[in-house]
């Protein structure tokens, strides 16, 4: 099937600094252009908002009449990727401000460019792309794919570089995220702001204020640790250990006791989110840009993993049952059994009905020398171009303009609503938490090892073995025994097989 070949283009790599600039500008996108001055004094290590909007004048889009062309997309249904907001299309305005922002964006663009947007939803997109593309069926132009399935869908997609008009270097395309999917010069997927999937899954820490006031040190404001650049992994572990309590005094740690943390993202989320929060990766690129698994030789990274595993083994630090993917009962944090919980904004949105007051913090830094906080965002959905789409058939220009417009106006109009209204006023319960959300959105973090490899080959392999070992003693030998398997997976990605 020659039409399945991914066409070559020059590889583009965008630095992490570009994403930071984008997210800093995003904070000034809301109509209020407000900043949060919630604490006088030092704010070392906190990236501050800016009052000057950096939205460009005009969208720079050409005016096209697409004569009723239909852009057909296959997306996940609501049973899948429940931790991320992948919604594209809504049927009507219903008074919910986030829903209405999405509806307004779509309807105005469809009227402006005279096209229609059709989005079908299924539970298993990858089976559909395999079946449709193998049969030469061009029902869908775009398949929204789970990012960890890259190797599985690569034979069924085209290079996005074939579509003109995609200004992928611009802020609204989340260039740091999108560049992760540029494999050997082929833009295999897009991670722009057509949906809220990127911002809705940035890992953060939620804390229970009642528990802190009763079992912690109420004179210590947890927010001040962030403002004063003292919110580190060592501090997180110290505080988690300080509040744990055998509430019924039976000397048996079970679901009835009080714990320092609830692994809201499972054991695999515990490791990946703290590693990324420390600005460390599972992989690093060589001189040619090709990624290799290097954690097994990264002394700081190994020291961190050992610290996390040793803390995990201590009584009262966390209550955890299940496998590497799952954790304690779903309502464990909501029921007041843990001080801290790892969450993403899409989870936090659902905590607004908790009886106890909550606060939000960014993931802690490795140490006070680390310049910025980092909020890992993985496990979401990216957009892929079906190999049955004909880039020479006259519709490529229209697709490029429409996608660029969806991403631009998603960035300009929808993301600020999600942050300012759905999170800050509906969910968070104090201005400090709203300021913490600014930091979290400022520092969304993507990398090849976490976003592409982790769910595909690392979590179920080496991480699961480390988890089952119950100790840090064998982690290096486990990593090295799994190295060949991981490197083969990377080889297959770069060869497109």
C-alpha positions, 0 to 999 in steps of 0.5 A, spaced: 500 500 500 504 505 497 499 510 499 501 508 507 508 511 506 509 517 510 512 522 506 519 525 508 520 533 510 525 536 514 525 535 521 523 541 526 525 541 533 522 546 538 525 548 544 522 547 551 522 555 552 517 556 546 512 552 550 514 556 556 513 563 552 506 560 549 503 559 556 506 565 559 502 569 554 496 564 555 495 567 562 494 574 559 489 571 554 483 572 559 479 578 558 480 581 565 488 580 564 488 580 571 494 577 575 494 574 582 498 578 588 496 573 593 502 574 598 507 579 599 514 578 599 518 573 596 516 569 590 522 565 588 521 560 583 514 562 581 513 564 574 509 570 574 503 572 569 503 578 565 498 583 564 500 585 557 496 580 552 500 577 546 495 575 542 497 577 535 492 582 532 488 578 527 489 571 526 493 571 519 488 566 516 486 567 509 479 567 507 477 561 503 470 559 501 470 551 502 463 550 498 460 546 504 466 541 504 466 536 510 471 535 515 470 528 518 474 526 524 473 520 528 474 521 536 474 517 542 467 517 546 466 519 553 468 512 556 475 513 554 481 517 556 476 520 562 482 523 565 483 528 559 478 533 555 478 531 548 471 534 546 471 537 539 464 538 537 458 540 541 450 540 539 448 546 541 449 552 546 446 550 553 448 556 558 455 552 560 460 557 559 465 552 557 460 548 552 458 555 549 465 557 548 466 551 544 460 551 540 461 559 539 468 557 536 466 551 531 459 555 529 463 561 527 468 558 523 464 553 520 460 559 517 466 563 516 469 558 511 463 555 509 465 548 511 461 542 516 465 539 522 463 531 523 465 528 529 464 521 530 466 517 537 468 510 538 471 506 544 477 504 540 479 508 535 486 504 533 482 498 530 478 503 526 483 506 523 487 499 521 480 497 518 478 503 514 485 505 512 487 497 510 480 497 506 482 504 502 476 507 506 476 514 506 470 515 511 475 519 516 480 525 514 483 525 521 483 520 527 484 522 534 489 517 537 491 515 544 499 518 544 502 512 547 499 508 541 504 511 536 507 505 533 501 502 532 498 507 528 504 509 524 503 505 518 496 508 517 497 515 517 500 521 513 506 526 514 502 532 517 507 536 513 503 535 507 498 539 509 499 547 507 497 552 512 499 549 519 503 554 523 506 549 527 511 554 530 506 558 533 503 558 540 497 555 539 500 549 536 503 547 543 510 547 539 513 543 545 508 538 545 507 537 537 514 537 536 515 531 540 511 527 535 516 529 529 519 523 528 525 523 523 522 529 520 515 526 519 510 530 523 506 524 525 501 527 530 499 534 532 497 536 539 494 543 538 489 547 542 483 544 537 481 540 544 483 541 551 487 535 552 493 538 553 491 543 559 486 538 562 491 533 564 497 537 567 499 533 573 498 537 580 497 536 587 491 537 591 491 537 598 485 537 604 485 543 608 482 540 614 487 534 614 493 539 614 489 544 619 488 538 624 494 533 623 499 538 620 502 545 622 497 550 620 502 555 622 505 553 615 501 555 609 503 550 604 502 555 598 508 559 601 512 553 600 511 555 593 512 562 593 518 562 597 521 556 592 521 551 598 516 546 595 521 540 593 520 533 593 524 532 600 519 537 603 513 533 600 515 527 602 517 530 609 510 533 610 506 526 607 510 522 613 508 527 618 500 527 618 499 519 617 496 516 623 493 509 625 486 512 626 483 506 630 490 504 633 490 497 631 497 497 628 494 495 622 495 500 616 488 499 612 483 503 608 480 506 615 487 510 617 490 517 615 495 517 609 500 522 607 498 521 599 493 518 595 496 516 588 491 519 584 495 517 577 497 510 580 504 507 581 506 509 574 503 516 575 507 517 581 514 515 578 513 519 571 510 525 574 515 526 580 521 524 574 518 530 570 517 535 575 524 534 577 525 536 569 528 529 568 526 524 562 526 517 561 530 518 554 535 523 552 537 525 544 543 523 541 547 528 536 542 526 531 536 527 535 534 520 536 532 518 543 535 513 547 533 510 554 538 513 559 535 513 566 539 507 568 545 511 567 542 518 570 545 518 577 540 524 579 534 520 576 536 514 579 537 517 586 530 520 585 527 514 583 530 510 589 528 516 594 520 515 591 521 508 592 523 508 599 518 513 601 513 509 598 515 503 602 514 507 609 508 506 613 502 511 612 506 514 606 500 512 601 495 507 601 495 503 595 492 496 592 492 494 585 497 493 579 502 498 577 496 502 573 491 503 579 490 505 586 486 505 592 478 506 592 476 512 587 473 516 593 479 515 598 481 522 597 474 525 597 473 521 603 478 524 607 483 519 608 489 522 605 493 529 605 495 529 598 493 527 591 496 527 584 491 530 580 490 533 573 485 539 572 480 534 569 480 530 575 480 537 579 474 539 576 470 533 579 472 535 586 468 541 587 463 537 591 467 535 596 465 536 603 472 538 605 476 544 602 481 543 598 487 547 595 492 546 589 499 546 588 504 544 582 508 538 582 514 539 587 521 541 584 527 536 585 530 541 589 531 549 590 536 550 585 531 547 579 529 554 575 522 552 574 516 547 576 514 542 571 507 539 570 507 532 566 502 532 561 501 525 558 496 519 556 492 524 552 490 524 545 493 527 538 490 528 531 493 524 526 492 524 518 489 518 515 493 515 509 487 515 505 486 522 505 489 525 498 494 531 499 494 533 492 486 532 491 485 539 492 482 539 499 489 540 503 489 547 503 482 548 506 484 542 511 490 546 513 486 553 514 481 550 518 485 546 523 489 552 524 483 556 525 480 551 530 487 551 534 488 558 534 481 560 537 481 554 541 487 557 544 485 564 544 478 563 546 476 556 549 483 555 553 482 561 557 475 560 559 477 553 561 482 556 566 478 562 568 471 559 569 471 552 569 477 551 574 478 558 578 471 559 579 467 553 579 472 548 583 478 552 586 476 555 593 481 560 594 485 565 590 492 562 592 489 555 588 488 560 582 495 562 582 497 555 583 493 553 577 497 559 573 503 556 575 501 549 573 499 551 566 505 555 565 509 549 566 506 543 562 511 538 560 512 533 554 517 529 553 519 523 548 520 518 554 513 519 557 508 521 552 510 516 547 514 510 550 511 510 557 504 507 557 507 503 550 513 499 553 515 502 560 510 502 565 508 494 563 515 492 563 520 495 567 516 499 571 511 493 573 517 489 575 520 495 579 513 495 583 512 488 584 519 487 587 517 492 592 524 495 593 529 500 590 535 495 590 534 491 584 531 497 580 538 498 576 538 491 574 531 491 572 532 497 567 538 494 564 534 487 563 529 491 559 533 496 555 533 492 549 526 491 549 525 499 550 530 500 545 527 496 539 521 499 540 524 506 539 528 503 533 521 501 530 518 508 531 524 511 527 523 506 522 516 507 522 515 499 522 
